[in-house]
């Protein structure tokens, strides 16, 4: 480790241990979310609906692990698919992105298919937990050496836990499985009045249950320490053992 890297390690650990910063960050996050902060960014022209910090974290993981396939559950407006495709483009080779959504709206599909990076993207319409969808993904990733999985669809405990069980086998040692929106567990109880998820029933509770039954993954706490502001605290899972 270089002196630069060691200094960063020490400072990020100190930053993560700062209770005043943690309180300020939590307050900022909750206030910014009332303005739909994550909706205000694009990636190569497409709405991405992510916090910039998490976009950067995904970039670091892709560059470090160099997956040949990235699986994403939840497509929305397509920006995340384009982010993944652009990173694979920079890596070179034939890397592909598989995007899954229960409802791919026509304007979003058309925009994705018209994008210069569309050739790297395969979209599947259907529930990410449907057996036929999982089998199609299995067929598409056959022969891949490294797969990155990004879960960002239905945020209920049961759905995310099912996704974790179904998609974790695709990840090999050294790879990552990222669960977005674990932050729901720490947001105000009334933050999602019209959604089926909330405190006690969300991606964070699903991750906790999954880690209790699966010893192949651990939380990459270094990512949390660095980001501070993130929709996925405790959701960056690193694979430490072969399937």
N, C-alpha and C positions, 0 to 999 in steps of 0.2 A: 504494500500500500504506500502511495506517495505521501509526502507531507501535506499536500493539498487535500487529498482524500481523507487523511486522518484528521485534519482540522475540521473538515466538513462533518465527519462522523461525530466528533466531540460536540460541535455546536448543535447539530440536529438532536442529539440526545438531551442536551441542556434545554433546547427549545421545547422538546416534548415534555420535559419535566416542569415547565414553568406554569404554575396554576393560574396566574393572572392572564397570561397569553391564551391559555385554554378557555378561560371564561370569556375573554374578548372575542375570540374566534367563534365560539358558540353563539354569542349574541349577534355578531356580524352575519353569520350564516343564516340564522333565523330571520333576521331583518331583510337581508338581500333576497331571500326566497319569497318574501311577500311581493316582490317585483318580478317574479319568475326569471331570476338571474340567469339560469342555465339555458333559457330559450333565446338568448340574445347573441349567440355566436354561430359562425358558419365555418365549415372546412371545405376549401376549394369550391366555394359557391353553394354548398348544401347545408341547411340547418342541422346542427349536430346535437343540440340539447344535452350538453355536458358542461361541467365546470372546466375551465382551462387547466387547472391543476391536474385533474384526472386525465385529460387529453395528453398532457406531458408525461404522466406516469405510464400510460399505455405505450407511448412512443419509446420510452426507455426500455420497457419490457420487450417490445418487439425487436428493437435493435440488439438487445443483449441475448435473447433466446432464439432469434431468427426462425420463427415458425414458417412452415410451408403452407399451413392452412390456419385460418382464423374463423372460428365459429361464433356467430353472434345471434342471440335470441332477442327479439325486439328490433324492428327496423325503423319505426316512426317515419321521419322525413328523409332518412338515408345518409345523413352526415357521418355517422359512425362507420357505416360500410365504406364510405369514400375515404375516411381516415385510414382504415385498415388497408384498403386497396392501395392507397398512395404510399404507405410504409412498405408494403410488400414490393411495390414497384421500385422503390429506392434500393431494396435489398437485391433486386435482380431475380432471375429465375422465373419459375412458373407458379409462384405462390397464389393461392386463391382464397376468397372470402365467401363463406356460406352464411347468408342472412335468413332468419326464420321469423315469421310473424303470422299471427292468426288472421290478420286482416291487412293485406297490403293494398292501400288505397291507390286507385288508378293514377292520380296525378303524381304521387310519390314514386310509383313504379316507373312511370314514364320519364320522370326526371333522372332517376338512377340509371335507367337503360340508355338515356341520351348522354350520360357523362362520359368523358374521355377514358375513364378507368373502368367502365362497365364490363369490359372483357374479363376482368378478374373476379367478377361477382356472380354468384349463383343465388337466386332468391327462391325460398320455399314458403308457400302459403299453407298454414296449418298450425295447430298447437304444437309448441316445442316438446310437449310431453306425450304426444300421440305416437304410438308404436311405429306406424308407417313412416312418419316424419323422421324419427330417430334412425330407422333402418336406412332411409335414403341418405341421411348424413353419414351413417356408417359406411355405406357404399362409396360415397364421395371422398371420404378421408382415407380409404384403404390404401396402404402403401406409404402414407405420410410419416415422416420421421419426427416432426414436432408440431403439435397442435396447440393453439391458444384459444381458450374459451372465454367469451364475454357474455354474462347473463344480465339481461336488462329488459325483461318482458313483464308479465304479471308479477307484482311484488308481494303477493300473499305468502305466508310461511309455507303452506302446503305445496304451492306451485313451485317455489324456488327450491324447496327441499327435493322435490321430484326431479327438477332440472339438474341439481347437483349430483344426484345419484345416477342419472342417465348420461350426463355429459362428462363427468369426471374421468371415466375410463378412457376417454380419448386423449387425455393429457399424460405425457410421459415425464419421467423424472427430469427435473430442472425446468419444466414448463410451468405455466400459470393458468389459473382459473380465477377470473375476476367477477365478483358479485357486486353489481351496482346498487345504489340506494339503500345500503345498510344504515345510512344516516337517519332513516325514518324512525328508528328506535329511539333516537335522541332528540327528535324535534318535538315541538309542542303537541300535546295530545289532540288538539283540534286542527292540526295542519292539513288533514286530508278528510274533510267531512263527507265528501261524495265518493270516496274510494273504499274498496273492501279491505284495505290494509291500514295499519297504524301501529302504535306502540303495542308490543306483545305479539304482533302478527305481521311479520315483514322479513325482508332478506337477512337482517342481522340475526333474528331468532332461528331462521333456517340454517344459516352458517354455523351457529352454535350447535344445533342438533346434528348437523352433518359431521362436524369435526369430532363430535363425541362418538361417532360410529365409524369413522374412516381415519386411519392413521397415515394415509399417503400424503396428506396436505397439512401445511401449517400456515398461520397468518404471517405474512412478510411485514413485520413491524417496522422495518426500515422505511418502507414506503409511507406508512402512516406518520412516522416521525418527520419525514421530509415535507410532506404535503401540508399537514395541518388543516387546510381547507380542502375538503373532499366530500363527495357524496357516498364514498365507499370505505369509511373507517372499518378496519378489520375485515375488509372484503377482498383484499389482494392475497390470494391463496397460492402458495408455491408448492409444487409437487416435489416430494422428497424421496419417493420410492416408485419403482416400476409397477404397472398394473398387476 
